C-alpha cells in the first residue's frame, strides 16, 4: 500500500489548475492558497487557506509553488523552513536573486531530508523520450553530435504584465534542461542575440564542442504551441516537430529522408511524469529526475543573460 502524500498548492492560476489534475494521480491535494478567491475556487474539493502561512501550517507534506515568478524563491525559503517538500514552477530565481542563495537552499534541503524539484516536462514527453532512446543508435550510424537547436512559436501574450516579461528568462531554462537530458550535463558559454517579451535568441557552445542555438517567438494569432528541435550529427540530422509528431532523419551520405510519425506532444502524460517523479522522490528519499547541478544550471544562464547589457555568460557544471 502506497503512503498517502498530502500536498498544498500556492498560486492557483491556469497553470496550477492543469497541474492539479496530474497531482491528484499521486497526491491528496489538501489545501490551496491564492490572493484571488476566484482562482482558488477553480481547484475543487480542497480547503481554501486564508493566508500563505496558514497553508504552510496545514497537515501537508509538500507544496507546489505556482505563484508569480518574483515570489518563487521567497516561497521556497518559507516552505523549506516549514519542513515541506517543494515542487516549484520555473524560474526558481529572478534577476536580483543570487545563484549562491539557491545553492544554499538546496544544501539546507539535503540536510533536512527534503526534496526540491522543478518542472521540465519535455523529459517526459513522447518526442523527447523517443530522441533520448534513439540517440545512441543515431550516433553509431551517423557520427557524434555536433549541434543542437530548439525553436518555438507561441501565440502572442494577452495579459498586459507579460509584455514586460523576459521571454529568455521564462524559457531558456527549458532548452538548457532538454540539452542536458539528451547529452549529459556540461559547462558551456552562451551569447544573447536578442531578448524581449515576444522574441528571444541565444547561441553557445558546450565544453564537449556541441554547438547550440535556442530561439522562440510569441507572435501567433491563434493559441498554438508548435515546437521543433534539431540534432546535427557528423553525417546526418534529425528534425522533430512536436506539434504534428513528425520526425525527419536526413542521411547526408545518400541524400535520403526517412519520415516517422506518431511523436506528438502529450501534455497530460508529461505533467503526470513530473508529478510521479516528485511523489517517488518523497517516498524513497532520493532526489528525482533533476539533479542539484541541473537545477542550478537551468537557472543561472537565464538570470545572468537577462540582465541589461550582459551579452555573454560562462556556466560551469
N, C-alpha and C positions, 0 to 999 in steps of 0.2 A: 504493500500500500504506500503510495506516494505521500510525502509530508506536504500538508497544505501550507502554501505560502501566501500571506496577506500583503497586498500592495496598495499604496495610495498614489494618486495622480495629482501632480502640481501643475496647473495650467491646463485648461480644458477646451482649447481651440480645436479647429478642424483636424489638425494632425493628430492630436491626442485622441480624438474620437475614433480615428482609424486604428490607432494603436490599441485602443481599449478592446476592440473586437478580438485581436490576437492575444492580448494579455489574458483574457478570460479563458483561453485554452490551457493556460499554465499557472494562473494565479487566481486568487479570490480578490477582486477589487473591493476593498473595504470602505474607502472614503476618497473624496476628491476635494480639491480647493482651487478656486479661481476668483479673482475680484469681481467677475461678472456672474451673477446668479443665472443669467440666461445660458451662458456657456456651460456652467455646471449642470444645468437641467438636461443637457444633451447626452450625458452619461447616466443611464437609468439604473435604478435599483441599488444605489450606493448611498452612503451617508455623505452629506454636504457639510464639510467643515466650515466654520465661520472665519478662521484665520489660518495662515500657513503654519503657525506654531501649534495650533490645535490639531491640525492634521498630523504633524510630527509626533504629537503626544498620544495619538491613537495606537491601538494594539495592532500595529503593522510591522512587517519585517523589512519591507523595501519601498522605495519610491521611484516613480517615473517622473522626471523633470521635463516638462514641455512648456515652461514659461518663456516669455520673450528672451532673446539671446543675452541681453545685458544682465539678466538675473540668474543665468545658469550657474555661474561659479559660486555666487553667494548662497544659492540654494544647495549646491553640492556641499559646501562647507557646513551649513547648518544641519543638513540631513546626516552627514557623517558624524557630527557632534552628537546627534540624537541616536546614533547607533544603527542607522538604516543602510541596507544595501542600496546601490544607486545605479539607475539606468537613465542617463541624461542625453537628451537630443543634442546634436551638434549645432553650432560650435561649442566646445566646452569653455572657451575663453573668448573675450572680445578685446580689441586693442585697448591698451592701458593696464591690462592684467598680465602678469609675467608667467612665463613658462616654468620658472623655478617654483612659483606658488602651486602650479598644477602638480609638479613633481613631488612637492611636499605633501600634498593631499593624497596622492597615490601611495606614498610611503606610509602615511598615517593609516590609510585603509588597510594596507597589508598588516600593520601592527595590530589593528583592531579586528582582524579576520573578517573584513567586509569586502564585498565586491563592488567595483566601479566599472561600468562599461558604457558604451555609446552606440549610436545607430548608424551602421554602414551596411544596409540590407542587400546591396548588389552582390555581396559574398554568398548570399542565399538565393539569388535569382537564377532562373534557368540559363540565360546566356552566360553569366559569369561562371557558374558551376560547370557548364559544358566546356568552356575555354580552359578552365583550370585542369580538367580531366584530360583534354586532348593535347595540351601544350607539350608534354614530353614527346609524344609521337610526332608532332609538327616539327620539333627541333631535331629529332632524329632524321626526318625526311628532308628538311629544308635548311638546316643550319641554325646557328644561335640567333637569339632575338637581338635586334639592333635598334628597334624603335617601338614606341607605344603612343597611341593618340586616342583621345576621348573628346567627343563633341556632343553638344545637346542644343535643342531649340525648343524652348518652352513658350507658353502664352505670356503676353505682356502682363506685368503685375497690376492688379486692380486696386489694392489697398494703397492709400496715399503714403503711409510710412515706408513701404517697400521701395519708393522712389528715392529714398536717401540711404538705402542699404547697399553694402558692397556685395556684388554677386560673387566676387573672388572669395571673400571671407565665408560666404554661405556655402560655396560648392567645391572649392579646391580640395578641401579635406576628403571629400568622397573620391576624387580622382587619385589623390595620393594613396588612399587606402586600397583602392582597386589595383593600383600598380604594385603595391606591396603584396597583396593577395596573390597575384599572378606570378611574380618574380622573386618574392622574398624581400625583406626589408634591407635597404641600402641607403647610405648617405647620398646626398645629391646637392647640386647647385641649380638654382632656378632664377629666371628673369621674368619680370612682369612686363608684358607688352601693352596691356590695357586693363582697366578696371572701372566699372560703373554699375549702376543698378540693373542694367539690362544687357550688359556685354562684358565678358572678361576673357583674357587670354594670357597664358603662361607657357614658357618653354624652358627646358632644362636638360640636364644630363646626370645620371646616376654614376656612382663610382665604378660600377661594372660596365660602363660605357653604353648603357641603354639610354637613348635619347627619348624625350617625351615632349608632347605638345597637347595642352589642355585648353579648351575654349568652349564657350557657350553663350547663348543669347536668350533673352526673354522678350521676343518681339512678335510672336504669332498672334493672329486674331482669334483663332479657335483655341479652346482649352485642351491642349495636347502636350505630350511629353516625349517626343521622339529623341532617342539617343543612339550614338554609334561609337564603337571602339574598334581600333585597328592595330594589329600586331604585325610589325615588319620583321621578317626573318631574312637571313642572307640570300635565300633563293626563292622566296615567296612572301605573300602577305595574306592575312586572314582579316576580313572585314565583317563585322557583325552589326546588323540593325536590330536593336532590341524591340522596337515598336512593332515591326512586321515579322520579326522572328526569322529573318533570313541571314545566313552566313555565306560568304563567298570565299573560297580558297583559291587564290590566284598563284598558280605554279609558273614561275618566271622562266624555268628551263624549257618547258614545252608550250608556253603561252596558252595554257588551258585554264578554264574556270570551272570549279565544282561548286554547285549551289546546294545548300542544305536548308531545311525549313523546320518549323515547329520549335523555334527557340525564342518565343515571345516572353517578355517580362510578365511575371506572375506576382502582382503586388501583394496579394493576400499571403502567398507562400513565403515571400521574402520577409514580411513583417512577422509572420509566425516563426520563421527561423531565428531571428534575433531575440524574440520573446522566449523561445525554447532554450536558447543558449544561456540567457540570463537566469532562468529558473534552474537549469542544470548546474550552473556555476554556484548558485546559492546552496543547492543540495549537496554538492560534492566538496565545496570549499576551495575549488580550483578555478582560477580565472579563465574565462572562456575564449571566444574567438579573437578578441582584441588583446594583444599584449600591452604591457605598460609602455614600452618603447613606441609601439604603433600609435597609441592614443596621444602621446606627446608629439610625435612627428606629424600626425594628422592635423594637429592644432597649430604647430609652430610656423610652418611656411605661410599660412594664411594670415596669421597675426602680424608677422613682420612685413610681408609684401603689401598688405592693405594700407600700411601707413603712408602718409603723404610724402612723396619724394623718394621712397625706397623702391629701387628697381631690381635689386639682386639680393639673393639670400643663399647662404650655405646651411644646410640642415644635416646634422650628424645623427647617425643611427645609434 
